[in-house]
Amino acid sequence: VDNEELSALKAIKDITDNNDKNLINTNIVSIIINDTKKHLPTIEESKLVLDIDMSCLALNDYHEFFYLRMLAAKEFLFYGKDNIVLGTKKFIKDTLEQKQIFYSEEFNYMNKIN
């Protein structure tokens, strides 16, 4: 079980414990969270969430980008520093190989900038 799967399980538990199950479709929540693994939306609802997650790539301010990168590294520190470096390199490589990075109507213009 990886970080995204644990996040999905926790989100579903929190939703079902604290909300009316009819208000939020936990299946969609799980799909959205799991779509973050490859940063490729499999459903329409994932597009904006993934774009917001990737929006730090479009920051013009290096210091803000670096700060957000350090927060992400802290989040995954339990994997170990060497694995974080390897994971970051893989993430960058995979991102650069994608046909597009942003998918929602709100962020689609960013594909032309970056």
N, C-alpha and C positions, 0 to 999 in steps of 0.2 A: 504494500500500500504506500503510495507516494504522497507528497504534500498536497497535490490537487485533490486526490481521492479523500484524504483526511479532511480537507476543507469542505468538500461536498457532504461528507457524512456529518460533520459538525453543523454545517448550515442547515441540513435537513432536520437534525435533532432540535436545533434551536427554533426553527420555524414551527415544527410540530408541537414543541413544548410550550411555545409562547404565543402562537397565533392560531387563528381559525384556518384549518387546513384548506378550506375552500377559497381563501383569499390568495394564496400563493401556491403555484404548481411546483411541488418539490422535485418532480422529474425534470422540469425545465431548469431549475436551479442547479441540479446535479449535472446536467448536460453542459450548461454554461461554464461551470467551474472546471469540468473535465476538458472542455474546449481550450482552456488556457494552457494545457500541456504542450500543444503544437502551435498555439496561437492561430488556429484555423477554425472559423465558425462552421458548425455543422447545422445550426438552426439560425433563423433570423434574429432571435432574441440575443444571441451571442455577439453579434457584430459590434454594437456600441460598447458593451462591457470590455471586449477585447481591445477595441480602439482606445478606450480610456486607459486600460492597462499598458498599452504600448505608447501612449502619448508622450511619455518622458523622452522618447527618441527624437521628438520634434522640438525639444527645448533648445533655444539659442544660447542659453546661459549654461556654460560648462559647469559652474559651481553647483547650480541647482541639480543638474543631471548627476554629477558626482555624488551629491548628498543623497539623492534618491537611490543611486546604485549602492551606496553604503548601507542604507536601510534594508535593501533587498538582500545584501550579503549577510546582514545581521539576522534576518528572518531565516536564512538557510544555513546558519552557522553550525547547526547540528550535523550537517553533512561533512564538515571539516573544510579547512581553508583550501587545500589542494583540489578537492572536488568542486568547490565553488568556482575556482579559476577555470577548471576544465568545463564545468557547466556553462559558465559565462561565454567561453570561447565557442562552445557548441551552439549556444543560443544566438550569438552574433552571426556565425556561419549560416545557420538555418534561416535566420531572418533575412540575411542578404540574398539567399537563394530563392526566396519567395517571389512570386510574380507581383504581389502587392503586399503592403504591410497593414494598411487600413481598409476597413470593409464597410463601415456605416456611411450613410449619406452625409452625416455631420462631419466626418473625418476624411472622406474620400479625396478631397482636394489635396490632402497632405501627401498622397502618393506622387503628385507632380512636383512638390517642393523637395522631397527627400529623394 
